[in-house]
């Protein structure tokens, strides 16, 4: 799956599905550019969630291990060593 501009890209040949982003939007003049950003984040979050559940237990364990490592270094809510 490819998320890219609606215009042809060099990556098109590798994708079986392409979610095209509109190249016509003028983000500088748009009154509410956050709506486009939020909708794109929703699509990416939905795609991530779908991939995550493919091997939920392993992905959750990996995520928790990464988080514990970050906390051990003093990041997020941890105080570190």
Backbone torsions as a table, in degrees:
resi	resn	phi	psi	omega
1	UNK	NA	136.2	-179.5
2	UNK	-122.9	130.2	172.7
3	UNK	-110.2	112.0	-173.9
4	UNK	-158.1	-177.7	176.7
5	UNK	-61.1	151.9	178.1
6	UNK	-66.3	-23.8	178.4
7	UNK	-71.2	154.0	179.6
8	UNK	-58.3	141.4	177.0
9	UNK	-130.5	161.0	177.4
10	UNK	-63.1	-19.5	-178.4
11	UNK	-84.8	-12.2	-176.8
12	UNK	-52.9	-38.4	-175.8
13	UNK	-65.8	-19.7	-178.1
14	UNK	-91.5	-9.2	-174.9
15	UNK	-102.8	140.8	172.4
16	UNK	-91.9	-21.4	177.5
17	UNK	-135.5	137.7	177.8
18	UNK	-126.2	122.7	171.9
19	UNK	-95.0	110.0	-172.7
20	UNK	-90.7	133.8	174.7
21	UNK	-94.7	140.7	-176.7
22	UNK	-70.4	124.0	177.1
23	UNK	-84.0	-7.1	-176.3
24	UNK	-82.2	-15.1	-177.1
25	UNK	-70.7	132.9	175.2
26	UNK	-98.2	94.9	-174.7
27	UNK	-66.3	-26.7	-179.9
28	UNK	-71.3	-32.7	-176.7
29	UNK	-100.4	-4.2	-177.2
30	UNK	-70.9	137.1	-178.3
31	UNK	-68.0	-39.6	-177.6
32	UNK	-131.0	74.7	-179.0
33	UNK	-64.7	-19.3	-179.4
34	UNK	-63.6	-27.7	-179.6
35	UNK	-64.0	-41.8	177.4
36	UNK	-65.2	-42.9	178.8
37	UNK	-62.5	-43.0	179.4
38	UNK	-65.4	-40.4	-179.7
39	UNK	-67.0	-37.6	177.5
40	UNK	-66.5	-41.9	177.0
41	UNK	-61.1	-38.7	177.9
42	UNK	-61.4	-46.6	179.9
43	UNK	-61.5	-45.9	-179.5
44	UNK	-65.9	-39.3	176.3
45	UNK	-63.2	-40.9	179.0
46	UNK	-65.1	-41.4	177.7
47	UNK	-64.7	-43.3	178.5
48	UNK	-61.3	-45.3	-179.7
49	UNK	-60.2	-41.1	-179.9
50	UNK	-64.1	-41.0	177.8
51	UNK	-68.8	-39.6	-177.6
52	UNK	-60.5	-42.0	-176.2
53	UNK	-73.5	-11.6	177.5
54	UNK	-58.6	-36.8	176.4
55	UNK	-140.2	64.6	-170.5
56	UNK	-53.8	-50.5	-175.0
57	UNK	-61.1	-46.5	-179.9
58	UNK	-66.9	-41.2	179.6
59	UNK	-66.5	-38.9	178.0
60	UNK	-65.8	-44.0	178.6
61	UNK	-60.7	-43.2	179.0
62	UNK	-63.3	-44.0	-179.9
63	UNK	-62.1	-43.6	179.5
64	UNK	-65.8	-37.4	177.2
65	UNK	-63.3	-44.8	177.5
66	UNK	-61.1	-44.2	-179.0
67	UNK	-62.4	-44.3	178.8
68	UNK	-60.8	-37.7	176.9
69	UNK	-64.9	-40.0	178.0
70	UNK	-64.9	-44.7	179.4
71	UNK	-63.3	-40.3	179.8
72	UNK	-61.5	-28.6	178.5
73	UNK	-87.2	0.7	177.8
74	UNK	96.0	6.2	179.5
75	UNK	-84.8	172.5	-179.6
76	UNK	53.5	-125.7	-175.6
77	UNK	-95.4	0.2	-177.5
78	UNK	-82.0	156.2	179.4
79	UNK	-96.7	-8.0	179.4
80	UNK	76.6	-166.3	-178.9
81	UNK	-107.0	NA	NA
